[in-house]
Amino acid sequence: MSRRVGISTDAAVVRVAVALFASVFVMLLSWRAHAQEVNLARLDEGPANRVYVRTGAEWAFVAGVGYARTVPVGQRRLVLVGELTAPWAAADTSDYQARVGALVPILVWRGWRLAGLLEPTVRGTKNDLGRMTSLGANAGVVGGYYSPHWFAAGELGFDYVLTTRIVHAQLYRDTVYENARDGWYINPGGNYRLGGQAGASFGRYELAVRAGILRDMMGGQPMFPLYATLAFSTSW
């Protein structure tokens, strides 16, 4: 994590401020371990539009809502996705995550399928020391057995943050460093994920669960090394 800070005459205050910033950055870097739960066997003949809700534990108790649309590209059908997520244990509109991206089938052999996912990501959060907005991306692969009525698959991926914009609050300037500069700070990092997902499709509805483990890219120890979510979707 790299950032430009001044030297406060009160070293204890500086250490507290740095610790608070570090904790926020950890949340920004590793808030989500996201992957799409889609029955790939239904892409060719199923409805084109899908709305879904998701909740579970992914570094926080989170809830998300999203929209997905299946579109033909050449001989393939890919899924375009948009999603907004926020923690629900302490609802705060200043804490959010927004993603857009695509899920692209790569290999198909009978009922076995493999797909790749890429989602540019924006995250934001705010506390008494300032407001932070990060830019990054989520990428991964998911593969397994898919039938029209159920599926079971494994997932492997990573969630990576490239840079974060920091706007310092007046409290930070008053207690830590009055000449702190707002701007974009390079702080690369994120997490790897390894897990599985399974789902059942009935009519235009779909229910899916995910679970797995997380590992910090920088070698640190995750505060919560597991994730588990439940998603429900309807299509038309």
C-alpha positions as CSV (number, residue, x, y, z in Angstrom):
1,M,0.0,0.0,0.0
2,S,1.5,3.3,-1.1
3,R,0.3,6.7,-0.1
4,R,1.7,10.2,0.5
5,V,1.3,11.3,4.2
6,G,3.0,13.9,6.3
7,I,4.7,13.5,9.6
8,S,2.6,14.4,12.6
9,T,4.1,15.7,15.8
10,D,2.0,13.2,17.6
11,A,3.3,9.8,16.6
12,A,0.5,8.0,18.4
13,V,-2.1,9.8,16.4
14,V,-0.3,9.0,13.2
15,R,-0.2,5.3,14.1
16,V,-3.9,5.2,14.9
17,A,-4.8,7.0,11.7
18,V,-2.6,4.7,9.6
19,A,-4.2,1.7,11.2
20,L,-7.7,3.0,10.4
21,F,-6.7,3.7,6.8
22,A,-5.2,0.2,6.5
23,S,-8.3,-1.5,7.8
24,V,-10.4,0.4,5.3
25,F,-8.0,-0.5,2.5
26,V,-8.2,-4.2,3.5
27,M,-12.0,-4.0,3.1
28,L,-11.6,-2.3,-0.3
29,L,-9.1,-4.9,-1.5
30,S,-11.0,-7.9,-0.3
31,W,-14.6,-7.1,0.2
32,R,-15.9,-9.6,-2.3
33,A,-15.0,-13.0,-3.7
34,H,-17.5,-12.7,-6.5
35,A,-18.4,-15.1,-9.4
36,Q,-21.5,-15.5,-11.4
37,E,-23.8,-18.4,-10.6
38,V,-25.3,-19.2,-14.0
39,N,-26.7,-22.5,-15.4
40,L,-24.6,-22.5,-18.6
41,A,-26.8,-25.3,-20.1
42,R,-29.7,-22.8,-20.4
43,L,-27.9,-20.1,-22.3
44,D,-28.7,-21.4,-25.8
45,E,-32.4,-21.8,-25.4
46,G,-33.3,-20.1,-22.1
47,P,-34.7,-16.6,-21.6
48,A,-32.4,-13.8,-22.5
49,N,-33.0,-11.6,-19.4
50,R,-32.2,-12.4,-15.8
51,V,-32.6,-10.5,-12.5
52,Y,-31.1,-11.8,-9.4
53,V,-30.5,-11.1,-5.7
54,R,-27.7,-12.5,-3.6
55,T,-26.8,-12.5,0.1
56,G,-24.2,-14.1,2.3
57,A,-20.8,-13.7,4.0
58,E,-18.0,-12.4,1.9
59,W,-15.7,-10.4,4.3
60,A,-19.0,-8.8,5.5
61,F,-22.6,-9.7,5.5
62,V,-23.6,-8.4,2.1
63,A,-26.6,-8.2,-0.2
64,G,-26.6,-7.5,-3.9
65,V,-28.9,-7.1,-6.8
66,G,-28.0,-7.5,-10.5
67,Y,-29.2,-7.8,-14.0
68,A,-27.8,-10.2,-16.7
69,R,-28.6,-10.5,-20.4
70,T,-27.6,-13.3,-22.7
71,V,-26.4,-12.0,-26.1
72,P,-25.2,-13.9,-29.2
73,V,-21.6,-13.1,-30.4
74,G,-20.7,-15.2,-33.4
75,Q,-21.2,-18.8,-32.6
76,R,-21.2,-18.2,-28.9
77,R,-23.7,-16.7,-26.4
78,L,-22.2,-14.7,-23.6
79,V,-23.7,-13.1,-20.5
80,L,-23.4,-9.4,-19.8
81,V,-23.7,-8.5,-16.1
82,G,-24.3,-5.4,-14.0
83,E,-24.4,-5.6,-10.2
84,L,-24.6,-3.4,-7.1
85,T,-23.6,-4.7,-3.7
86,A,-23.6,-3.2,-0.2
87,P,-23.2,-4.6,3.4
88,W,-26.5,-5.0,5.2
89,A,-25.4,-5.6,8.8
90,A,-24.8,-1.8,9.1
91,A,-26.6,-0.2,6.1
92,D,-24.7,2.8,4.7
93,T,-25.1,4.2,1.2
94,S,-21.5,5.4,1.3
95,D,-20.3,1.8,1.3
96,Y,-20.9,0.1,-2.1
97,Q,-19.5,-2.0,-4.8
98,A,-20.5,-1.8,-8.5
99,R,-19.5,-4.2,-11.2
100,V,-20.1,-4.6,-15.0
101,G,-18.7,-7.4,-17.0
102,A,-19.1,-10.6,-19.1
103,L,-19.3,-14.3,-18.6
104,V,-18.0,-16.1,-21.7
105,P,-18.3,-19.8,-22.4
106,I,-14.9,-21.2,-23.4
107,L,-15.3,-25.0,-23.8
108,V,-18.4,-27.3,-24.2
109,W,-18.2,-31.1,-24.2
110,R,-21.6,-32.8,-23.7
111,G,-22.8,-31.6,-20.3
112,W,-19.3,-30.3,-19.3
113,R,-18.7,-26.6,-19.7
114,L,-16.0,-24.1,-18.9
115,A,-16.5,-20.3,-18.8
116,G,-14.4,-17.2,-18.1
117,L,-15.4,-14.1,-16.2
118,L,-14.1,-10.5,-16.3
119,E,-15.7,-7.7,-14.4
120,P,-14.2,-4.2,-13.9
121,T,-15.1,-3.0,-10.4
122,V,-15.6,0.2,-8.5
123,R,-15.8,0.3,-4.7
124,G,-16.4,3.2,-2.3
125,T,-16.4,3.7,1.4
126,K,-16.4,6.6,3.8
127,N,-15.4,7.1,7.5
128,D,-14.4,10.0,9.7
129,L,-11.0,10.3,8.1
130,G,-12.1,10.5,4.5
131,R,-13.7,9.1,1.5
132,M,-12.1,6.3,-0.6
133,T,-13.0,5.1,-4.1
134,S,-11.1,2.2,-5.6
135,L,-10.8,0.8,-9.2
136,G,-10.0,-2.8,-9.9
137,A,-11.2,-6.0,-11.6
138,N,-12.6,-9.4,-10.8
139,A,-11.6,-12.3,-13.1
140,G,-11.9,-16.1,-13.0
141,V,-13.0,-19.3,-14.5
142,V,-15.9,-21.6,-13.6
143,G,-16.4,-25.1,-14.9
144,G,-18.3,-28.3,-14.2
145,Y,-21.4,-30.3,-15.2
146,Y,-24.5,-28.4,-16.4
147,S,-27.9,-29.9,-17.3
148,P,-31.1,-27.9,-18.0
149,H,-32.3,-28.5,-14.4
150,W,-29.2,-28.5,-12.2
151,F,-25.5,-27.9,-12.2
152,A,-22.4,-28.4,-10.1
153,A,-19.1,-26.6,-10.8
154,G,-15.8,-25.4,-9.3
155,E,-14.6,-21.8,-9.5
156,L,-11.1,-20.3,-9.4
157,G,-10.4,-16.5,-9.6
158,F,-9.0,-13.4,-8.1
159,D,-10.3,-9.9,-7.1
160,Y,-7.7,-7.2,-7.7
161,V,-7.6,-3.5,-6.8
162,L,-5.3,-1.2,-8.8
163,T,-5.7,2.2,-7.4
164,T,-7.7,4.2,-4.8
165,R,-8.7,7.8,-4.7
166,I,-8.5,9.3,-1.2
167,V,-10.3,12.6,-0.2
168,H,-9.1,13.4,3.3
169,A,-11.6,14.7,5.8
170,Q,-11.0,17.8,7.9
171,L,-10.6,15.6,11.0
172,Y,-7.6,14.0,9.4
173,R,-6.1,17.3,8.5
174,D,-6.7,18.6,12.0
175,T,-5.3,15.6,13.9
176,V,-2.8,14.0,11.6
177,Y,-1.4,16.2,8.8
178,E,-3.0,19.5,7.7
179,N,-1.3,19.4,4.2
180,A,-2.5,15.9,3.3
181,R,-3.0,15.8,-0.5
182,D,-6.1,14.3,-2.0
183,G,-5.7,12.2,-5.1
184,W,-5.1,8.7,-6.6
185,Y,-2.8,6.4,-4.7
186,I,-1.3,3.2,-6.1
187,N,-2.1,0.3,-3.7
188,P,-2.3,-2.9,-5.6
189,G,-3.5,-6.0,-3.9
190,G,-6.5,-8.3,-3.5
191,N,-7.4,-12.0,-3.0
192,Y,-7.6,-15.4,-4.6
193,R,-10.6,-17.6,-4.3
194,L,-11.1,-21.3,-4.7
195,G,-14.5,-22.9,-4.2
196,G,-17.6,-24.5,-5.7
197,Q,-21.1,-23.7,-6.7
198,A,-24.3,-25.7,-7.3
199,G,-27.8,-24.8,-8.4
200,A,-31.2,-26.0,-9.4
201,S,-33.3,-24.5,-12.2
202,F,-37.1,-24.8,-12.2
203,G,-39.1,-23.0,-14.9
204,R,-37.9,-19.4,-15.1
205,Y,-36.4,-19.5,-11.6
206,E,-33.0,-20.6,-10.4
207,L,-31.5,-21.1,-6.9
208,A,-27.7,-21.3,-6.4
209,V,-25.2,-21.6,-3.5
210,R,-21.5,-20.9,-3.5
211,A,-18.8,-21.6,-0.9
212,G,-15.0,-21.6,-0.8
213,I,-11.8,-20.2,0.6
214,L,-9.9,-16.9,0.2
215,R,-6.2,-16.2,0.2
216,D,-4.6,-12.8,0.3
217,M,-2.4,-12.0,-2.8
218,M,0.1,-10.1,-0.6
219,G,0.7,-13.1,1.7
220,G,-1.3,-11.7,4.7
221,Q,-3.8,-13.6,6.8
222,P,-7.4,-12.9,5.8
223,M,-9.7,-11.8,8.6
224,F,-12.3,-14.3,7.4
225,P,-10.8,-16.9,5.0
226,L,-14.2,-18.4,3.9
227,Y,-17.1,-17.2,1.8
228,A,-20.6,-18.5,1.3
229,T,-23.6,-17.0,-0.6
230,L,-27.1,-17.8,-1.7
231,A,-28.6,-16.4,-4.9
232,F,-32.1,-16.4,-6.4
233,S,-32.9,-15.4,-9.9
234,T,-35.8,-15.1,-12.3
235,S,-35.6,-14.8,-16.0
236,W,-37.8,-13.8,-19.0
